[in-house]
Amino acid sequence: MRHLIRRFWSLIDVIMALLLAAMIVLVFTNIVLRYGFASGIRQSVELARLWFVWIVMLGAAVTLRRGEHLAVAEFSEALFPKAVPTLRRLGWIVVLISVGMLFVGALHQTNANWSNISQLTGLPSALFYLAGVVSAALMAAIAIVRLIDPMGISAMLEEDGK
């Protein structure tokens, strides 16, 4: 199980790296074509924006899994050390409610925009919102695991060496 979870998150890291590399190549090529040859790739702006949205949304889930989101815990740990486990669980409940709202809103937008086809790329504009659905589902899974068993199963979600 631990191996599958690590491979899954490694796959997401690879997907984000490939999207970033493709975005860099596409934008650079478009700049060279535009300023060097007075032409360009019309779809480049929209594709780069779509890939950037996916990188950001997947990156939010990866960051949550790694525990690298900004948190201010100094006060609670210093003033209420015995309440820290309860406060962390409350924090995960807040995360779960927030990503639940993200999931519902992004799912509604995905369904509403699936038939809206871009003139430039021919892709549905729902793909932008689908990134929110996928990211919210990943973050909800992380929050549920950490809420139920903060030290047990969630350790499997952590990076090697952390």
C-alpha positions as CSV (number, residue, x, y, z in Angstrom):
1,M,0.0,0.0,0.0
2,R,2.8,2.4,1.0
3,H,4.5,1.7,-2.3
4,L,1.4,2.4,-4.4
5,I,0.8,5.7,-2.6
6,R,4.3,6.9,-3.2
7,R,4.2,5.9,-6.8
8,F,0.9,7.7,-7.2
9,W,2.3,11.0,-5.8
10,S,5.5,10.5,-7.8
11,L,3.3,10.3,-10.9
12,I,1.7,13.5,-10.0
13,D,5.1,15.1,-9.6
14,V,6.1,13.9,-13.0
15,I,2.9,15.2,-14.6
16,M,3.5,18.6,-13.1
17,A,7.1,18.6,-14.3
18,L,6.1,17.6,-17.8
19,L,3.4,20.3,-18.0
20,L,5.9,22.9,-16.8
21,A,8.5,21.8,-19.4
22,A,5.9,21.8,-22.2
23,M,4.7,25.2,-21.1
24,I,8.2,26.6,-21.2
25,V,8.9,25.1,-24.6
26,L,5.6,26.3,-26.1
27,V,6.0,29.9,-24.8
28,F,9.6,30.1,-25.8
29,T,8.9,28.8,-29.3
30,N,6.0,31.2,-29.6
31,I,8.3,34.1,-28.6
32,V,10.9,33.1,-31.2
33,L,8.3,32.7,-33.9
34,R,6.7,36.0,-33.1
35,Y,9.8,38.2,-32.9
36,G,12.0,36.3,-35.2
37,F,9.6,35.3,-38.0
38,A,6.6,37.5,-37.6
39,S,4.3,34.5,-37.0
40,G,3.3,32.5,-34.0
41,I,1.3,29.7,-32.5
42,R,-2.2,31.0,-31.8
43,Q,-3.1,28.3,-29.3
44,S,0.0,28.9,-27.2
45,V,-1.5,31.4,-24.8
46,E,-4.6,29.4,-24.0
47,L,-2.7,26.1,-23.7
48,A,0.0,27.7,-21.4
49,R,-2.8,29.1,-19.2
50,L,-4.5,25.7,-19.0
51,W,-1.3,23.9,-18.1
52,F,-0.5,26.5,-15.5
53,V,-3.9,26.1,-13.9
54,W,-3.3,22.3,-13.7
55,I,0.2,22.8,-12.3
56,V,-1.1,25.2,-9.6
57,M,-4.0,23.0,-8.6
58,L,-2.0,19.7,-8.5
59,G,0.8,21.6,-6.7
60,A,-1.7,22.7,-4.0
61,A,-2.5,19.0,-3.3
62,V,1.2,18.0,-3.3
63,T,2.0,20.9,-0.9
64,L,-0.8,19.9,1.4
65,R,0.4,16.3,1.4
66,R,3.9,17.4,2.3
67,G,2.7,19.8,5.0
68,E,4.4,22.7,3.3
69,H,1.4,25.1,3.3
70,L,1.9,28.2,5.4
71,A,0.8,27.6,9.0
72,V,1.1,29.6,12.2
73,A,1.3,27.1,15.0
74,E,3.7,28.8,17.4
75,F,1.0,30.3,19.5
76,S,-1.0,27.2,19.9
77,E,2.0,25.0,20.5
78,A,3.4,27.4,23.1
79,L,0.2,28.4,24.9
80,F,-1.9,25.2,24.6
81,P,0.5,22.2,24.1
82,K,-2.1,19.7,25.4
83,A,-4.7,21.0,22.9
84,V,-2.5,20.8,19.9
85,P,-3.8,17.4,18.7
86,T,-7.4,18.6,19.0
87,L,-6.5,21.9,17.3
88,R,-4.9,20.0,14.4
89,R,-8.0,17.9,14.0
90,L,-10.1,21.1,13.9
91,G,-7.7,22.4,11.3
92,W,-8.2,19.3,9.1
93,I,-12.0,19.7,9.5
94,V,-11.7,23.3,8.2
95,V,-9.5,22.0,5.3
96,L,-12.1,19.3,4.5
97,I,-15.0,21.8,4.5
98,S,-13.0,24.2,2.3
99,V,-12.0,21.6,-0.3
100,G,-15.5,20.3,-0.2
101,M,-16.8,23.7,-1.3
102,L,-14.0,23.9,-3.9
103,F,-15.1,20.4,-5.2
104,V,-18.8,21.3,-5.4
105,G,-18.2,24.6,-7.1
106,A,-15.6,23.3,-9.5
107,L,-17.8,20.3,-10.4
108,H,-20.7,22.6,-11.2
109,Q,-18.5,24.8,-13.4
110,T,-17.1,21.7,-15.1
111,N,-20.5,20.5,-15.9
112,A,-21.8,23.9,-17.0
113,N,-18.8,24.5,-19.3
114,W,-18.3,21.1,-20.9
115,S,-20.1,22.1,-24.1
116,N,-18.2,25.5,-24.3
117,I,-15.5,24.8,-26.9
118,S,-12.6,27.1,-27.3
119,Q,-12.2,28.7,-30.7
120,L,-8.4,28.5,-30.6
121,T,-7.7,25.0,-29.2
122,G,-11.0,23.1,-29.8
123,L,-10.8,22.0,-26.1
124,P,-13.7,22.4,-23.7
125,S,-13.3,25.3,-21.3
126,A,-14.4,22.8,-18.5
127,L,-10.8,21.5,-18.4
128,F,-9.9,24.6,-16.4
129,Y,-12.4,23.7,-13.8
130,L,-11.7,20.0,-13.9
131,A,-8.3,20.8,-12.4
132,G,-10.2,22.1,-9.3
133,V,-12.3,19.0,-9.1
134,V,-9.2,16.7,-9.2
135,S,-7.2,18.9,-6.8
136,A,-10.1,19.1,-4.3
137,A,-10.6,15.3,-4.4
138,L,-6.9,14.7,-3.7
139,M,-6.9,17.3,-0.9
140,A,-10.1,15.8,0.6
141,A,-8.5,12.4,0.7
142,I,-5.4,13.8,2.5
143,A,-7.6,15.7,5.0
144,I,-9.7,12.6,5.7
145,V,-6.7,10.4,6.3
146,R,-5.1,12.9,8.6
147,L,-8.3,13.6,10.4
148,I,-8.9,9.9,11.2
149,D,-5.4,8.9,12.0
150,P,-3.0,11.8,12.1
151,M,0.1,9.8,13.0
152,G,-0.6,6.3,11.5
153,I,-1.7,6.0,7.9
154,S,-0.8,9.6,7.1
155,A,2.8,8.8,7.6
156,M,2.5,6.9,4.4
157,L,1.5,10.1,2.6
158,E,4.7,11.8,3.6
159,E,7.8,12.0,1.5
160,D,10.7,9.6,2.0
161,G,13.0,11.0,4.6
162,K,10.6,13.4,6.2
